[in-house]
Amino acid sequence: MSNSSSTAGAGAPLTTPESPSGVISNFIKDIISEDLRTGKHNSIVTRFPPEPNGYLHIGHAKSICLNFGLAKEYGGRCHLRFDDTNPCKEDIEYIESIQRDVRWLGFDWQQFLYYASDYYDKLYEYAVALIKMDKAYVCELTNEQMREYRGTLTETGKESPHRNRPVVESLELFERMKNGEFEDGKLVLRAKIDMNSPNINMRDPIIYRIRHTTHHRTGDKWCIYPMYDFTHCVSDALETITHSICTLEFEDHRPLYDWFLKALQTECHPRQIEFARLNLTYTLMSKRKLLELVEKKYVNGWDDPRMPTISGLRRRGYTPEAIRNFCEIIGVAKSNSTVDFAMLEYCVREDLNKKAMRVMGVLKPLKVVITNFPDGLVEECDAQNNPEDESAGTRKVPFSKVIYIECDDFREEPPNKFFRLAPGREVRLKHAYYIKCEAVIKDENGNITELHCTYDPATKGGWSNDGRKVQGTLHWVSAAHAIPCEVRIYDQLFTKANPDDSAGGDYKQNLNPDSLSVLYPCFVEPGLKMAGLNDRFQFLRQGYFCLDNESTPEKLVFNRTVSLVDSWAKLEKKMQQPKK
């Protein structure tokens, strides 16, 4: 019998099983194309099955893009299913955040939203069926005893003394477990498979355990909850999933996945396919460790812009298009590897370069008085919004007698190859005029407080008509019109590419104490007063920025999304150079 899905709402049948032209193929696509070509399936059904015990991270984004992307490409559908089988660690907050993140990435599960808890009654029936077939039994071993009996990778396990108890007795005990007659950990239901199997997952794994905990959806109806390996495959079968795509750590669980479905003789038997999970330098992908960072306040919540969570990346200013492109570029592989974080930043720059409005913002302001500019005069300079997009047009930027430039753009004693402002030197102000430094004003401690400069009225727009050239071009803002704001500069959360590489394996030893720098006051163009949370900006010569969700009309707060320095592009160029 074919495993093709006939559930109402499935995608339209394909006219061709081949991937669309121009789309990069991979081994999973090859499998799907062959299944469609041979008629094994009429259409495909995939699923994304997160556990609601934390926020999604960039590693989940790869799985989301893969599962939803395959469904879209082949005219099928993708389910969103919450694996809510451990109420001790689950929360409605996580469920809402997961749905928000999947939608933000650009995917829609439509009406195909499911929970493992939807199938609790059916899962219980299947567990009873396994007992009746003498393929499951109630075991009374403690956790310590079970580990001892299980054996090791080099030693076979030994059978539980309860393994061959009568079927009737296991049925009675399992029902009493369901009725709440035993405390947590007292009894478990185990599959009866093979304690001598070289695959430890097949050595009589636990199917059900007792948890006297209120479930966020089923309340106190159940005090026994199914284990992941049992729940996952049954849920896939009930939803007529055709291809159950998992990360590589589940490869050793595949025989168990198939054993359950074969023993239960489910009408649908999905094919499990494993691919390499995403590992990223300077980043953790463990939800347990990310939760620890949040709970112990090493970061400011799940959406802290230093976190690799999708909500954190969104708050930092990353775009869904950049993340989807990143997932496409890194591809789908069969073996684990680590991707340089700079590659993700490269994808962000590529996307923002096309769409981000160019503006001027001064992060470390130095006051400049243009002595020969008329008092009270305000000129409006024409500024291009985005040189990559002519349709973006231009805007007016106010220019007046007093402006701010960056502190780092001035040196009283300039070093070699310093082409910015210095005493007696002329530079260009972007969109405005040439200015020349005439005097340096200092306080009683010798600190520079302001510069006095002159401007050349004949260089309006920042260009000279007499052929005179300058090497430095500076960004600036008018002091009378600029908007004060706070700017947060983010760096990697960890100092090592592999955060777990530390004495004793404590990743927290590698936390970067300089992962966040807060600058205030900074000044930006007056037009940014109307900035919205979805807007992205390139602060000229500074990087890409977005408004933080803590920003208020009274105090604007900007996050630096990514710098302008493209280390990945430099690395890529270096790798392409012929070796000497």
Protein Blocks (a to p, Z undefined) as FASTA:
>chain_A
ZZbdfbehiacddfbfbdcehiacdfklmmmmmmmmnomambdcddddddffbccdfklm
mmmmmmmmmmmmnopacddddddfbfklgcfklmmmmmmmmmmnopaekjmccdfklmmm
mmmmmmmmmmmnopaccdfbdfklmmmmnopfkbccdddfklmgcfklmmmmmmmmmnop
acehkaccdddfbfkbfblklnopafbdcdddddfklommbacdcdfklmmmmmmmmnop
abdcddfklmmmmmmmmmmmmmnopabdcddddddddddehiafbfklmmmmmmnopagc
jklckbcbfklmmmnopafklmmmmmmmnopafbdcdddfklmmmmmmmmmmmmmccddd
dfbdcddddfkbcehiacdddddfblklmknopadddddfbdcddfklpcfbacehiabd
cehiacddehiaccddfbdcddfkopafbdcddddfklgghiafklpacfbdcddddfkl
mccddddddddfbfbfblmlcghhiaklmpcfklpccdddddddfklmmpcfkbccddeh
kbccdddfkbcfklccdddfbdfbdfklmmmmmmmpccZZ
